[in-house]
């Protein structure tokens, strides 16, 4: 199975995380290149580049949501409304996650202990 993307990719020690042009997200083993898991639940949401933050894979979408997934199997771990409109960027600035909307609103996120 191939992955085709027009975006940057997210990385951790074990995987490369990419959003396919069909709207699915996949984890690819960094050494073997094998697809470890594929998450099809967000197709049509115009996903941003996935990032790894605090042991989770986080991806923003065109509807203003942040989606959190397990890096092990791609299972959903949470979802948070980040904005009322589209997100433009999601970046990690340890220890926080930063979101930027298309209207220029910047927010910093942190996990509750």
C-alpha distances in whole Angstrom, upper triangle without the diagonal:
4,7,10,13,17,18,19,17,19,20,21,22,19,16,15,15,13,14,11,14,13,15,13,13,11,12,11,13,15,16,13,10,9,7,11,11,10,14,14,18,19,17,20,22,21,20,21,20,20,22,23,27,29,26,24,21,23,22,24,24,26,28,30,28,27,24,24,21,21,19,19,17,17,20,22,25,27,28,31,32,32,34,35,33,30,29,29,28,27,28,29,33,33,35,34,31,32,31,33,33,33,37,37,38,37,36,36,35,35,34,37,38
4,7,10,14,15,16,15,17,18,20,21,18,15,13,13,11,12,9,11,11,13,12,12,10,12,10,13,15,16,13,10,9,8,12,12,11,14,14,18,18,16,19,20,19,18,19,18,18,21,22,25,28,25,23,20,22,20,23,22,24,27,28,27,25,23,23,21,21,19,19,18,17,21,23,25,27,27,30,31,31,32,34,31,28,27,26,25,25,26,27,31,32,33,32,30,30,29,30,31,31,34,35,35,34,35,34,33,34,34,37,38
4,7,10,12,13,11,14,15,18,20,17,14,11,10,8,8,6,8,9,11,9,9,8,10,9,12,14,16,14,10,10,9,12,12,10,12,13,16,16,14,16,17,16,15,15,14,14,17,19,23,25,23,21,17,19,17,19,19,21,24,25,23,22,20,20,19,19,17,18,17,16,19,21,23,25,24,27,28,27,29,30,28,24,23,22,22,21,22,24,27,29,30,29,26,27,26,27,27,27,31,31,32,31,31,31,30,31,31,34,35
4,7,9,11,11,14,16,19,22,20,16,13,12,9,8,5,6,8,10,10,10,10,13,12,15,16,18,17,13,14,12,16,15,13,14,14,17,16,14,16,17,14,14,14,13,14,18,20,24,27,25,23,19,19,17,19,18,19,23,24,23,22,21,22,20,22,20,21,20,18,21,22,25,26,25,27,28,27,28,29,26,23,22,21,20,21,22,24,27,29,31,29,26,26,25,25,25,25,29,29,30,30,30,30,30,31,32,35,37
4,6,8,9,12,15,18,21,19,16,12,11,7,6,5,5,9,9,10,10,11,13,13,16,16,19,19,15,16,14,17,16,14,15,15,17,15,14,14,15,12,11,11,10,12,15,18,21,24,23,21,17,17,15,16,15,17,20,21,21,20,19,20,19,21,19,21,20,18,21,22,24,24,23,25,25,24,25,26,23,20,19,17,17,17,18,21,24,26,28,26,23,23,21,22,22,21,25,25,27,26,27,27,27,29,29,33,35
4,7,9,13,16,20,22,22,18,14,13,9,8,8,7,11,11,13,13,14,16,16,19,19,22,22,18,19,18,20,19,17,17,17,19,17,15,15,15,12,11,10,10,13,16,19,22,25,25,22,19,18,15,16,15,16,19,20,21,20,20,21,21,23,21,24,23,21,24,24,26,26,24,25,25,24,24,25,22,18,17,15,15,16,18,20,23,26,28,26,23,22,20,20,20,19,23,23,25,24,26,26,26,29,30,33,35
4,6,10,13,17,20,20,16,12,11,8,7,9,9,12,11,13,12,13,14,15,18,17,21,21,18,19,18,19,19,17,17,17,19,16,15,16,15,11,10,8,6,9,12,15,18,22,22,19,16,15,12,13,13,14,18,18,18,17,17,19,19,21,19,22,22,19,22,22,23,23,22,22,22,21,21,23,20,17,15,13,12,13,14,17,20,22,24,22,19,18,17,17,18,17,21,21,22,21,22,23,23,25,26,30,32
4,7,10,14,17,17,14,10,9,7,9,11,12,15,14,14,12,13,13,14,16,15,18,20,17,18,17,19,18,17,17,19,20,18,18,18,17,14,11,9,6,8,10,13,16,20,19,18,14,14,12,13,15,17,20,19,19,17,17,18,18,20,17,20,21,19,22,22,23,23,22,22,23,21,22,24,22,18,16,13,12,12,12,14,17,19,21,20,17,17,16,17,18,18,22,21,22,21,21,21,22,23,25,28,30
4,7,10,13,13,10,7,6,5,8,10,13,15,14,13,10,10,10,10,13,12,15,17,14,15,14,15,15,14,15,17,19,17,17,18,17,15,12,10,6,6,8,10,14,17,16,15,11,12,11,13,15,17,20,20,19,16,16,16,15,16,14,17,18,16,19,19,20,21,20,21,23,21,23,25,23,20,17,15,13,12,12,13,17,18,20,19,16,17,17,18,20,20,24,23,23,22,22,21,21,22,23,27,28
4,7,11,11,8,6,5,7,9,13,15,17,15,14,11,10,9,10,12,11,15,17,14,16,14,14,14,14,15,17,18,17,18,20,18,16,13,10,7,5,5,7,10,13,12,11,8,9,10,13,15,18,21,19,18,15,14,13,13,14,11,14,16,14,17,17,17,18,18,20,21,20,22,25,23,20,17,16,13,11,10,11,14,15,17,16,14,15,16,17,20,21,24,23,23,21,20,19,18,19,20,23,24
4,7,8,6,5,6,9,12,15,18,20,18,17,13,12,9,10,10,9,12,15,13,15,14,14,14,15,16,19,21,20,21,23,21,20,16,14,11,9,7,7,10,13,11,11,9,11,13,16,19,22,24,23,21,18,17,15,14,14,10,13,15,14,17,18,18,20,20,22,24,22,25,28,27,24,20,19,16,14,12,12,15,15,17,17,15,17,18,20,23,25,28,26,26,23,22,21,20,20,20,24,24
4,6,6,7,8,12,15,18,21,23,21,19,15,13,10,11,10,9,12,15,14,15,15,13,15,16,17,21,22,21,23,25,24,23,19,17,14,11,9,7,10,11,9,10,9,12,14,18,21,24,26,24,22,19,17,15,14,12,9,11,14,14,17,18,18,19,21,22,25,24,26,30,29,26,23,22,19,16,14,13,15,14,16,17,16,18,20,22,25,27,30,28,28,25,23,21,20,19,19,22,22
4,6,9,11,15,18,21,24,26,24,22,18,15,12,11,10,8,10,13,13,15,15,14,16,18,20,23,25,24,26,29,27,26,22,21,17,15,13,10,13,13,11,13,13,16,18,21,25,28,30,28,26,22,21,18,16,14,11,12,15,16,19,20,20,22,24,26,28,27,30,33,33,30,27,26,23,20,18,16,18,17,18,19,19,22,23,26,29,31,34,32,31,28,27,24,23,22,21,24,24
4,7,10,13,17,19,23,24,22,19,16,13,9,8,6,6,8,10,11,11,12,10,13,15,17,21,23,23,24,27,26,25,22,21,17,15,14,11,14,15,12,13,12,16,18,22,24,28,29,28,26,22,20,18,15,13,9,9,12,14,17,19,19,22,24,26,28,28,31,34,33,30,27,27,24,21,19,18,20,19,20,22,21,23,25,27,30,32,35,33,33,30,29,26,25,24,23,26,25
4,6,10,13,15,19,20,19,16,12,9,6,5,5,5,8,10,9,10,9,8,10,12,14,18,20,20,21,24,23,22,18,17,14,12,11,10,13,15,12,12,10,14,15,19,21,24,26,26,23,20,18,16,13,12,8,9,11,12,15,17,18,20,22,24,26,26,28,31,30,27,24,24,21,19,18,17,20,19,21,21,20,22,23,25,27,29,32,31,30,28,27,25,24,23,22,26,26
4,7,10,12,16,17,16,14,11,8,6,5,6,6,10,11,9,10,9,10,11,12,14,17,19,18,19,21,20,19,16,14,11,9,10,10,14,16,14,13,10,13,13,17,19,22,24,24,22,19,17,16,14,13,10,12,13,13,16,18,19,20,21,23,25,24,27,29,28,24,22,21,18,17,16,16,19,19,21,21,19,20,21,23,25,26,30,28,28,26,26,24,23,23,23,26,27
4,7,10,13,15,13,11,7,6,5,6,9,10,13,14,11,12,10,10,10,10,11,13,15,14,15,18,17,15,12,11,8,6,8,9,12,15,13,11,8,10,10,13,15,18,21,20,18,15,14,13,11,12,9,11,12,10,14,15,16,18,18,20,22,21,23,26,24,21,19,18,16,14,14,15,18,19,20,20,17,18,18,20,22,23,27,26,26,24,23,22,21,21,21,25,26
4,6,10,11,10,8,6,5,7,8,11,12,15,15,12,13,10,12,11,10,10,12,14,13,13,15,14,13,10,9,7,7,9,12,15,18,16,14,11,11,10,13,14,16,19,19,18,16,14,14,13,14,12,15,14,12,15,16,18,19,19,20,22,21,23,25,23,19,17,17,15,14,15,16,20,21,22,21,18,19,19,20,21,22,25,25,25,24,24,23,22,23,23,27,28
4,7,8,6,6,4,6,9,11,15,16,19,19,15,15,12,14,12,10,9,10,12,10,10,11,11,9,7,8,7,7,11,14,17,20,18,16,12,12,9,11,11,13,16,17,16,14,13,14,13,15,14,16,16,13,15,16,18,18,17,19,20,19,21,22,20,17,15,15,14,14,15,18,21,23,24,22,19,19,18,19,19,20,23,24,24,23,23,23,22,24,24,27,29
4,5,5,5,6,7,11,12,15,17,20,19,15,15,12,14,13,10,10,10,13,11,9,11,12,10,9,11,10,11,15,17,20,23,22,19,15,15,13,14,14,15,18,19,18,18,16,17,16,18,17,19,17,15,17,18,21,21,20,22,23,23,24,25,22,19,18,18,17,17,19,21,25,26,28,26,23,23,21,22,22,22,26,26,27,26,26,27,26,27,28,31,33
4,5,7,9,11,14,15,19,20,23,22,18,18,16,18,16,13,13,12,14,12,9,10,11,9,10,11,12,13,17,20,23,26,25,22,18,18,15,15,14,14,17,19,19,19,18,20,19,21,20,22,21,18,20,20,23,23,22,23,23,23,24,24,21,18,18,17,18,18,21,23,27,29,30,28,25,24,22,22,22,21,25,26,27,27,27,28,28,29,30,33,35
4,6,9,11,15,16,20,22,24,23,19,19,16,18,15,12,11,9,11,10,7,8,10,9,10,13,14,15,19,21,24,27,25,22,19,18,15,16,14,15,17,19,19,19,17,19,18,21,20,22,20,17,19,19,22,22,21,23,23,23,24,24,22,19,19,19,19,20,23,25,29,30,31,29,26,26,23,24,23,22,26,27,28,28,28,29,28,30,30,33,35
4,7,10,14,16,19,21,24,23,20,19,16,17,14,11,9,7,9,7,4,6,7,6,7,10,11,12,16,18,21,24,23,19,16,15,12,12,10,12,14,16,15,15,14,16,15,18,18,20,18,15,16,16,19,19,17,19,19,20,20,21,19,16,16,16,17,17,20,22,26,27,28,26,22,22,20,21,20,20,23,24,25,25,25,26,25,26,26,30,32
4,7,10,13,17,19,21,20,17,16,12,13,10,7,6,5,7,6,5,9,9,10,8,11,12,11,15,17,19,22,20,17,14,13,11,13,12,14,16,17,16,15,13,14,13,15,15,16,14,11,13,13,17,17,16,19,20,20,22,23,21,18,18,18,18,17,20,21,25,26,27,25,22,23,21,22,22,22,26,27,27,26,26,26,24,26,25,28,30
4,7,10,14,15,19,18,15,14,11,11,8,6,5,7,9,8,9,11,11,11,9,10,10,8,12,13,16,19,17,14,10,11,9,12,12,15,17,17,15,14,11,12,10,12,11,13,12,9,11,12,15,16,15,18,19,20,21,23,21,18,17,18,17,15,17,19,22,23,24,23,19,20,19,21,21,22,26,26,26,25,24,24,22,23,23,26,28
4,6,10,12,15,14,11,10,7,7,6,4,6,9,11,11,12,15,15,15,12,13,11,10,12,13,16,19,16,14,11,12,12,15,15,18,20,21,18,16,14,13,11,12,10,11,10,8,11,13,16,17,18,21,22,22,25,26,25,22,20,20,19,18,19,19,23,24,25,24,21,22,22,23,24,25,29,29,28,27,26,26,24,25,24,27,28
4,7,9,12,12,9,9,6,5,5,7,9,12,14,15,16,19,18,18,15,15,12,10,12,11,15,17,14,12,10,12,13,16,18,21,23,23,20,18,15,14,11,10,8,9,9,8,12,14,16,18,19,21,24,24,26,28,27,24,22,22,20,18,18,18,22,22,23,23,20,22,22,24,26,27,30,30,30,28,27,26,24,24,23,26,27
4,6,9,8,6,6,4,6,7,9,12,15,17,18,18,21,21,20,17,17,14,13,14,14,17,19,16,15,13,15,16,19,21,24,26,26,24,21,19,17,14,14,10,11,11,11,15,17,19,21,23,25,27,27,29,32,30,27,25,24,22,20,20,20,24,24,25,25,23,25,25,27,28,29,33,32,32,30,29,28,27,27,26,29,30
4,6,6,5,5,6,6,9,12,15,18,21,21,22,25,25,24,21,20,17,15,16,15,18,19,16,16,14,18,19,22,24,27,29,29,26,24,21,19,16,15,11,11,12,13,17,19,21,23,25,27,30,29,32,34,33,30,28,27,25,23,22,21,24,24,25,26,24,26,27,29,31,32,36,35,35,32,31,30,28,28,27,30,30
4,6,6,8,10,10,13,15,18,21,23,23,24,27,26,25,22,20,17,15,15,14,18,19,17,17,15,18,19,23,25,28,30,30,27,25,22,21,18,17,13,13,15,16,19,22,23,25,26,29,31,30,33,35,34,30,28,27,24,22,21,20,23,23,24,25,24,26,27,29,31,32,35,34,34,32,31,29,28,28,27,30,30
4,6,8,11,11,15,17,20,23,26,26,27,30,29,28,25,24,21,19,19,18,21,22,20,20,19,22,23,26,28,32,34,33,31,28,26,24,21,19,16,16,17,19,22,25,26,28,30,32,34,34,36,39,37,34,32,31,28,26,25,24,26,26,28,29,27,29,30,32,34,36,39,38,38,35,35,33,32,31,30,33,33
4,5,9,10,14,16,19,22,25,26,26,29,29,28,25,25,22,20,21,20,23,25,21,22,20,23,24,27,29,32,34,34,32,29,27,25,22,20,17,16,17,18,22,25,26,29,30,33,35,35,37,40,38,35,32,32,29,28,27,26,29,29,30,31,29,31,32,34,36,37,40,39,39,37,37,35,33,33,32,35,35
4,7,9,12,13,17,19,22,23,23,25,26,24,22,22,19,18,19,18,22,24,21,20,18,21,21,24,26,29,31,31,29,27,24,23,20,19,16,15,16,17,20,23,25,27,28,31,33,32,35,37,35,32,29,29,26,25,25,25,28,28,29,30,28,29,30,31,33,34,37,37,37,35,34,33,32,32,31,34,35
4,6,9,11,15,17,20,21,21,24,25,24,22,22,20,18,19,19,23,24,21,20,18,21,21,24,26,28,30,31,29,26,23,22,19,17,15,14,14,15,18,21,23,26,27,30,32,32,34,36,35,32,30,29,27,26,26,26,29,29,30,30,28,30,30,32,33,34,38,38,38,36,35,34,32,32,31,34,34
4,6,7,11,13,17,18,18,21,21,21,19,19,17,16,17,17,21,22,19,18,15,18,18,21,22,25,27,28,25,23,20,19,16,15,12,12,11,11,15,18,20,23,24,27,29,29,31,33,32,29,27,27,25,24,24,24,28,28,29,28,26,28,28,30,31,32,35,35,35,33,32,31,30,30,29,32,32
4,7,10,13,16,18,18,22,22,22,19,20,18,15,17,16,19,20,16,15,14,17,17,21,22,26,27,27,24,22,19,17,14,12,10,8,7,9,12,15,17,20,22,25,28,28,31,33,32,29,27,27,25,23,23,23,27,26,27,27,25,27,27,30,31,32,36,35,35,33,32,30,28,28,26,29,29
4,7,10,12,14,15,19,19,19,17,18,17,14,16,15,18,19,16,14,12,15,15,19,20,23,24,24,22,19,16,15,11,10,9,8,6,6,9,12,15,18,19,22,25,26,28,30,29,26,25,25,24,22,23,23,26,26,27,26,24,26,25,28,29,30,33,33,33,31,30,29,26,26,25,27,28
4,6,9,11,11,15,15,16,14,16,15,13,16,16,19,20,18,15,12,14,14,17,17,20,21,22,19,18,14,14,11,11,11,11,8,7,10,12,15,17,18,21,23,24,26,27,26,24,22,23,22,21,22,23,26,26,27,26,23,25,24,26,26,28,31,31,31,30,29,28,26,26,25,28,29
4,6,7,9,12,12,14,12,14,14,12,15,15,18,19,17,14,11,12,11,14,14,17,18,19,16,15,11,11,9,11,11,12,9,6,8,9,12,14,14,18,20,21,23,24,23,21,20,21,20,19,20,21,25,26,26,24,22,23,22,24,24,25,28,29,28,27,26,26,24,24,23,26,27
4,6,6,10,11,12,11,15,15,14,17,18,21,23,21,17,14,15,13,15,14,16,17,18,16,16,13,14,12,14,15,16,13,10,11,11,15,16,15,18,20,21,23,23,22,20,20,21,21,20,22,24,27,28,29,27,24,25,23,24,24,25,28,29,29,28,27,27,25,26,25,28,30
4,6,9,9,12,11,15,16,15,17,19,20,22,20,17,14,14,12,13,12,14,14,16,13,13,10,12,11,14,15,16,13,10,10,9,13,13,13,16,17,19,20,21,20,18,18,20,20,19,22,23,27,28,28,26,22,23,21,23,22,24,27,28,27,27,25,26,23,24,23,26,28
4,6,6,8,8,11,13,13,16,17,19,21,20,16,14,12,10,10,9,11,11,13,11,11,9,12,12,15,16,18,15,12,12,11,14,13,12,14,15,16,17,18,17,15,15,17,17,16,19,21,25,26,26,24,20,21,19,20,19,20,23,24,24,24,23,23,22,23,23,25,27
4,6,7,8,12,14,14,18,20,22,24,23,20,16,15,12,12,10,11,12,15,14,14,13,15,15,18,18,20,18,14,15,14,17,17,15,17,18,19,19,19,18,16,16,18,18,18,21,24,27,29,29,27,23,23,21,21,20,21,24,25,25,25,25,26,25,26,26,29,31
4,6,8,12,15,16,19,22,24,26,25,22,19,17,13,13,9,9,10,13,13,15,14,17,18,21,21,23,21,18,18,17,20,19,17,18,17,18,18,17,15,13,15,16,18,18,22,24,28,30,30,27,24,23,20,20,19,18,21,23,24,24,24,26,25,27,27,30,33
4,6,9,12,13,16,19,21,23,23,19,16,14,11,9,6,6,7,10,9,11,11,14,15,19,20,22,20,17,17,15,18,16,14,14,14,14,14,14,12,10,11,13,14,15,18,21,24,26,27,24,20,19,17,17,15,15,18,20,20,21,21,22,21,24,24,27,29
4,7,10,12,15,18,20,23,23,20,16,14,10,9,6,5,8,10,11,12,12,15,17,20,20,23,22,18,19,17,19,18,16,16,15,15,15,15,12,9,10,11,12,13,17,20,23,25,26,23,19,18,15,15,14,13,17,18,19,20,20,22,21,24,25,28,30
4,7,8,11,15,16,20,19,16,13,10,7,6,4,7,9,10,10,10,10,12,13,17,17,20,19,15,17,15,17,16,14,14,14,14,14,16,13,10,9,10,10,10,14,16,20,22,23,20,16,16,13,14,13,14,17,18,18,18,18,19,19,21,22,25,27
4,6,9,13,15,18,18,15,12,9,6,5,6,8,11,11,11,10,11,13,14,17,17,20,20,16,18,17,18,17,15,15,15,13,14,16,14,10,8,8,7,7,10,13,17,19,20,18,14,13,11,11,12,12,16,16,16,16,16,17,17,19,20,24,26
4,7,10,13,16,16,14,10,9,6,8,9,12,15,14,13,12,12,13,14,16,15,18,18,15,18,17,18,17,16,17,17,16,17,19,17,14,11,10,8,8,9,12,15,17,19,17,13,13,12,13,14,15,19,18,18,17,17,17,17,19,20,24,26
4,7,10,13,13,10,6,6,5,8,10,13,15,14,13,10,10,10,10,12,11,15,15,12,14,14,14,15,14,15,16,15,17,20,18,15,13,12,10,8,9,10,14,15,17,15,12,13,12,14,16,17,21,20,20,18,17,17,16,17,17,21,23
4,6,10,10,8,6,5,6,9,13,16,18,16,14,11,11,10,10,12,11,14,16,13,15,15,14,15,14,15,17,15,18,21,20,17,14,14,10,7,7,7,11,12,13,12,9,11,11,14,16,18,21,20,19,17,16,15,13,14,15,19,20
4,7,6,6,5,6,9,12,15,19,20,18,16,12,12,9,10,10,8,12,14,12,14,14,13,14,15,16,18,17,20,23,23,20,17,17,14,10,9,8,11,11,12,11,10,12,14,17,19,22,24,23,22,19,17,15,13,13,13,17,18
4,6,5,6,7,10,13,16,20,21,18,16,12,12,9,10,11,10,14,16,14,15,14,13,13,14,14,17,16,19,22,22,20,17,18,14,10,9,7,9,8,8,8,7,11,13,16,19,22,24,22,20,17,15,13,11,10,10,13,14
4,6,8,10,13,16,19,23,23,21,18,14,14,10,11,11,11,13,16,15,16,15,12,13,15,15,18,18,21,25,25,23,20,21,18,14,12,9,11,9,8,9,9,13,15,19,22,25,27,25,23,20,17,14,11,9,8,11,12
4,7,9,13,16,20,23,24,22,19,15,13,10,9,8,7,10,13,12,13,13,11,13,15,17,20,19,23,26,26,25,22,22,19,16,14,12,14,12,12,13,12,16,18,21,24,27,29,27,25,23,20,17,15,13,11,14,14
4,6,10,13,16,20,20,18,15,12,10,6,6,6,6,9,11,9,10,10,8,10,12,14,17,17,20,23,23,21,19,20,17,13,13,12,14,13,13,13,11,15,16,19,21,24,26,25,23,21,19,16,14,12,11,14,15
4,7,10,13,17,18,17,14,10,8,6,5,6,6,10,11,8,10,9,9,10,11,13,16,16,19,22,21,19,16,17,15,11,12,11,15,14,15,14,12,14,15,18,19,22,25,24,22,20,18,17,14,14,13,17,18
4,7,10,14,15,13,10,7,6,5,6,9,10,13,14,11,12,10,10,9,9,10,13,12,15,18,18,15,13,14,11,8,9,10,13,14,14,12,9,11,11,14,16,18,21,20,19,17,15,14,12,13,12,16,18
4,7,10,12,10,8,6,5,7,9,12,12,15,15,12,13,11,12,11,10,11,12,11,14,16,15,12,10,11,9,7,10,11,15,16,17,14,11,12,10,13,14,16,19,18,17,16,15,15,13,15,15,19,21
4,7,8,7,6,4,6,9,12,15,16,19,19,15,16,13,14,12,10,10,10,8,10,12,11,9,6,8,8,7,10,12,16,17,18,15,11,11,8,10,10,12,15,15,14,14,13,14,13,15,16,19,22
4,5,6,6,7,8,12,14,17,18,21,20,17,17,15,16,14,11,11,10,10,10,11,9,7,6,8,9,10,13,16,19,21,22,18,15,14,11,11,10,11,14,15,15,15,15,17,16,19,19,22,25
4,6,8,10,12,15,17,21,22,25,24,20,21,18,19,17,14,13,11,11,10,10,7,4,6,8,10,12,15,19,21,24,24,21,17,16,12,12,9,10,12,14,14,16,16,18,18,21,22,25,28
4,6,9,11,15,18,21,23,26,24,21,20,17,18,16,12,11,9,9,8,7,6,5,7,10,13,13,17,20,23,25,25,21,18,16,13,13,10,11,13,15,14,16,16,18,18,21,21,24,27
4,7,10,13,17,20,22,25,24,20,20,17,17,14,11,9,6,5,5,6,5,5,5,9,10,11,14,17,19,21,21,18,14,13,10,10,8,10,11,13,12,12,12,14,14,17,18,21,24
4,6,10,13,17,19,22,21,17,17,13,13,10,7,6,5,5,7,9,9,8,8,11,12,11,14,16,19,20,20,17,13,13,10,12,11,13,15,16,14,14,13,14,13,15,16,18,21
4,7,10,14,15,19,18,15,14,11,11,8,6,5,6,6,9,12,12,11,9,12,11,9,12,13,16,17,17,14,10,11,9,12,12,15,17,17,15,14,12,12,11,13,13,16,19
4,7,10,12,15,14,11,11,8,8,6,5,7,9,10,13,15,15,14,12,14,13,11,13,14,18,18,18,15,12,14,12,15,15,18,20,20,19,18,16,15,13,14,13,16,19
4,7,9,12,12,9,9,6,5,5,6,8,12,12,16,18,19,17,15,17,15,12,14,14,17,17,16,14,12,14,14,17,18,21,23,23,21,19,17,16,13,13,12,14,16
4,6,9,8,5,5,4,5,7,9,12,15,16,19,22,22,20,18,20,18,15,16,15,19,18,18,17,15,17,17,20,21,24,26,26,24,23,20,19,16,16,14,17,18
4,5,6,5,5,6,6,10,12,15,19,19,23,25,25,23,21,23,20,17,18,17,20,19,18,18,17,19,20,23,25,27,30,29,27,25,23,21,18,17,15,17,18
4,6,6,8,10,10,13,15,18,21,21,24,27,27,24,22,23,20,17,17,16,19,18,18,18,17,20,20,23,25,27,30,29,28,26,24,22,19,18,17,20,20
4,6,8,11,11,15,18,21,24,24,28,30,30,28,26,26,24,21,21,20,23,21,21,22,20,23,24,27,29,31,34,33,32,30,27,26,23,21,19,22,22
4,6,9,11,14,17,20,23,24,27,29,29,27,25,26,24,22,22,21,25,24,24,24,22,24,25,28,29,31,34,33,32,30,28,27,24,23,21,23,23
4,6,9,12,14,17,20,21,24,26,25,23,22,23,21,19,20,19,23,22,22,22,19,22,22,24,25,27,30,30,29,27,25,24,21,21,19,22,22
4,6,9,12,16,19,20,23,25,25,23,22,24,22,20,21,21,24,23,23,22,20,23,22,25,26,28,31,31,29,28,25,24,21,21,18,20,21
4,6,8,12,15,17,20,21,22,21,19,22,20,18,19,19,23,22,21,20,18,20,19,22,23,25,28,28,26,25,22,21,18,18,16,18,19
4,7,11,14,16,19,21,22,21,20,22,20,17,19,18,21,20,19,18,16,19,18,22,23,26,28,27,25,23,21,19,16,15,13,14,15
4,7,10,12,16,18,19,19,17,20,19,16,18,17,20,19,18,16,15,17,16,19,20,23,25,25,22,21,18,17,14,13,11,13,15
4,7,9,12,14,15,15,14,17,16,14,16,17,19,20,19,16,14,15,14,17,17,20,21,22,19,18,16,16,13,13,12,14,17
4,6,9,11,13,13,12,16,15,13,15,16,18,19,18,15,12,13,12,14,14,17,19,19,16,15,13,13,10,12,11,13,16
4,6,8,10,11,10,14,14,13,16,17,19,20,20,16,14,13,11,13,12,15,16,16,14,14,12,13,11,14,14,16,19
4,7,9,9,8,11,11,10,13,15,16,18,17,14,11,10,7,9,9,12,13,13,10,10,8,10,9,12,14,16,19
4,5,7,7,10,12,12,15,17,19,21,21,17,14,12,9,9,7,10,10,11,9,10,9,12,12,16,17,19,23
4,7,9,12,14,15,19,21,23,25,24,21,18,16,12,12,9,10,10,12,11,13,13,16,16,19,21,22,26
4,7,10,12,14,17,20,22,25,25,21,18,16,12,11,7,7,8,11,10,13,13,17,17,21,22,24,28
4,6,9,11,15,18,20,23,24,20,17,14,10,9,6,6,8,11,11,12,13,16,17,20,22,25,28
4,6,8,11,15,17,20,20,17,13,11,7,6,4,6,9,9,9,10,11,13,14,17,19,22,26
4,7,10,14,16,19,20,17,14,11,8,6,5,5,9,9,10,10,12,14,15,19,21,24,27
4,7,10,12,16,17,14,10,8,6,5,7,8,11,10,11,9,11,12,13,16,19,22,25
4,7,10,13,14,11,7,6,5,7,9,12,14,13,12,10,10,10,10,13,15,19,21
4,6,9,11,9,6,5,7,9,12,14,17,14,14,11,11,10,10,12,15,18,21
4,6,8,6,5,6,9,12,15,18,20,17,16,13,12,9,10,10,13,16,18
4,6,5,6,7,10,13,16,19,20,18,16,13,11,9,10,10,13,16,18
3,5,7,9,13,16,19,23,24,21,19,15,14,10,10,9,12,15,15
4,7,10,13,17,20,23,24,22,19,16,13,10,9,7,9,12,12
4,6,10,13,16,20,21,18,16,12,10,6,5,5,8,11,13
4,7,10,13,17,18,16,14,10,8,6,5,7,9,13,15
4,7,10,13,15,12,10,7,6,5,6,9,12,15,18
4,7,10,11,10,8,6,5,7,8,11,14,17,20
4,7,8,6,6,5,7,9,11,15,18,21,24
4,5,5,5,7,9,12,14,17,20,23,26
4,5,8,10,12,16,17,21,24,26,30
4,6,9,12,16,18,22,24,27,30
4,6,10,13,16,20,23,25,29
4,7,10,13,17,20,22,25
4,7,10,14,17,19,23
4,7,10,13,16,19
4,7,11,13,16
4,7,10,13
4,7,9
4,6
4
